[in-house]
Amino acid sequence: VRETEALQRAIDEAYENSLIGANACGSGWDFDLYVHRGGGAYICGEETALIESLEGKKGQPRLKPPFPANAGLYGCPTTVNNVESIAVVPEILRRGSNWFAGFGRPNNTGTKLFNISGHIEQPCTVEEEMSIPLKELINKHAGGVVGGWDNLLAIIPGGASVPLLPKAICDTVLMDFDSLRDVQSGLGTAAIMVMNKSTDIIAAIARLSAFYKHESCGQCTPCREGTGWMSRMMNRMVNGEANIEEIDLLDHVTRQVEGHTICALGDAAAWPIQGLIRHFRPEIEQRINDAKKQSVAA
């Protein structure tokens, strides 16, 4: 609510100073801004679901094509941009595209807002250049990992929808599209979630799985049914109630969801689990074996 009020005050000031509105900045063009508050549904981060919500409908992704640039809000050509993209435009116009492209590596240029949370000394959101080493980013801006870098267990580098990375990879990986793709993860939203060795990594991923089950709009069968299956199976892994063979079954279910839905929420639900199995399968097996030993002993 406060964020909406602050944004509306800024818009009101812009109108009062003729920066927007009729004949904005004396340009001869009219430019109006409106704030629409949403209900906070995760699915409305998908551009066509957002458009559906703005039209007063249930927030569900549309089949594409047509794309919003051809037929978007109320059937009109529409561009949908993240506020981060819009915010950097004035600086690029002032300094030039070559200046912006001077940050980062080829094909991974510019700056990025990195949100760093979890087991770090100073949670923060910072703007940094692309291709900065992940370890440097955390130590420079977030005060380092709680307990020191050697106490690191894993990091999710791009928000809840991308596969986690173990410490061995985090030691050297760069924060850009190509580097993270090469280690079977992704930059995503650049929301960095740091987990030290006090984390129950299986339970952490199970919570993400439950989140995606809750946020699925239910339009696509693989996502609607698959997120429920994955969440229930992850709970069995957390409690050690599963069988070893179910690890492969769980991985198989994620592959049936991934790439088989209208939007990327199905992928987002599958990838964290795939990352867990890829890098922490021994921990899952140990949890299951320990639970069986306790059951026999009882």
GIHU-V191997 format. One record per helix or strand. SS is the DSSP state (@ for helix, = for strand). FROM is the first residue (numbers start at 1). LEN is the number of residues. If there is no record, write none. Layout:
ss:SS from:FROM len:LEN
ss:SS from:FROM len:LEN
This chain:
ss:@ from:2 len:15
ss:= from:21 len:1
ss:@ from:24 len:3
ss:= from:31 len:1
ss:@ from:42 len:4
ss:@ from:47 len:8
ss:@ from:73 len:3
ss:@ from:83 len:13
ss:@ from:97 len:5
ss:= from:104 len:2
ss:= from:108 len:2
ss:= from:111 len:8
ss:= from:120 len:1
ss:= from:124 len:6
ss:= from:133 len:1
ss:@ from:134 len:8
ss:= from:145 len:1
ss:@ from:149 len:3
ss:= from:152 len:5
ss:= from:165 len:2
ss:@ from:167 len:4
ss:= from:174 len:1
ss:@ from:177 len:6
ss:= from:191 len:6
ss:@ from:201 len:15
ss:@ from:221 len:19
ss:@ from:245 len:13
ss:@ from:265 len:33
